[in-house]
């Protein structure tokens, strides 16, 4: 276990062209992004976790589960948006 704690930002853009609604697809009764969260929480190396998305389902999940949520800006909703632009 690390003695350092980190802020974690998980960018989840709605609107994938290849796999429709890929972030909220359920696999064994969990949405895809929940598997990422599970791994982070098990490792216990975070200070705060933020989800950045433009998906209302993800927002509702985050609010219900007391995970910090940041609305994704219109500027960062496109195919060419980068993770760096989301973080900034």
Backbone torsions as a table, in degrees:
resi	resn	phi	psi	omega
1	UNK	NA	133.6	-178.4
2	UNK	-76.5	144.4	176.0
3	UNK	-82.7	-11.9	178.8
4	UNK	-94.5	143.6	177.4
5	UNK	-113.9	146.7	-174.0
6	UNK	-127.0	151.5	167.1
7	UNK	-83.1	135.7	-179.0
8	UNK	-120.6	130.1	176.5
9	UNK	-116.1	123.9	178.0
10	UNK	-110.3	107.5	178.7
11	UNK	-83.5	123.8	-179.7
12	UNK	-128.0	91.1	-178.5
13	UNK	-82.8	130.1	174.3
14	UNK	-81.2	143.5	173.8
15	UNK	111.8	28.7	176.6
16	UNK	-61.0	137.2	-179.7
17	UNK	-83.6	-30.6	-176.8
18	UNK	-84.1	-43.6	-179.1
19	UNK	-126.1	106.7	-176.6
20	UNK	-62.0	131.1	178.5
21	UNK	53.3	40.3	-173.7
22	UNK	-59.7	-33.1	-178.2
23	UNK	-68.2	-27.9	-176.0
24	UNK	-108.8	9.9	174.4
25	UNK	-64.3	135.0	179.2
26	UNK	-91.8	130.2	174.0
27	UNK	-127.5	116.2	-177.0
28	UNK	54.2	47.7	176.1
29	UNK	65.6	20.7	174.1
30	UNK	-130.2	141.7	173.4
31	UNK	-72.7	150.3	-174.2
32	UNK	-51.6	-45.1	-177.3
33	UNK	-67.6	-20.7	179.1
34	UNK	-65.9	-28.2	176.6
35	UNK	-65.6	-37.7	175.9
36	UNK	-63.1	-47.3	179.1
37	UNK	-60.4	-40.7	179.5
38	UNK	-58.3	-43.3	-179.3
39	UNK	-66.2	-39.5	179.4
40	UNK	-65.3	-45.4	-177.1
41	UNK	-66.8	-40.1	178.2
42	UNK	-60.8	-41.2	-178.9
43	UNK	-70.9	-24.0	177.6
44	UNK	53.4	47.6	179.5
45	UNK	-120.1	27.1	-178.5
46	UNK	-114.8	154.3	172.7
47	UNK	-98.3	-51.4	175.2
48	UNK	-143.7	144.6	176.9
49	UNK	-111.9	130.4	177.2
50	UNK	-119.3	136.0	171.3
51	UNK	-108.0	129.4	178.6
52	UNK	-112.9	116.3	-176.1
53	UNK	-154.9	163.3	172.3
54	UNK	-114.7	19.3	-177.7
55	UNK	-103.7	120.9	-178.0
56	UNK	-64.3	-33.6	178.3
57	UNK	-64.4	-40.9	178.4
58	UNK	-67.1	-41.8	178.8
59	UNK	-60.5	-47.7	179.7
60	UNK	-60.5	-40.9	178.4
61	UNK	-62.5	-46.5	-177.9
62	UNK	-61.2	-46.4	-179.6
63	UNK	-63.7	-40.8	179.3
64	UNK	-65.5	-34.9	-176.5
65	UNK	-100.1	12.1	175.7
66	UNK	57.0	41.5	173.9
67	UNK	-104.0	136.2	-179.7
68	UNK	-61.5	136.1	-178.2
69	UNK	-125.8	135.7	176.1
70	UNK	-122.6	125.1	176.6
71	UNK	-66.8	132.0	178.6
72	UNK	-74.4	132.7	-178.1
73	UNK	-71.8	156.2	177.3
74	UNK	-56.9	-36.7	180.0
75	UNK	-60.2	-32.3	-176.0
76	UNK	-103.6	19.8	178.7
77	UNK	-91.7	-11.8	-173.5
78	UNK	-80.7	167.8	179.4
79	UNK	-58.5	-31.6	-173.7
80	UNK	-95.6	6.6	177.6
81	UNK	-65.4	141.6	-179.3
82	UNK	-105.2	159.1	175.6
83	UNK	-61.3	-38.6	179.6
84	UNK	-60.1	-41.9	-179.6
85	UNK	-67.0	-32.6	176.9
86	UNK	-66.7	-44.2	-178.8
87	UNK	-63.5	-43.6	-179.3
88	UNK	-66.7	NA	NA
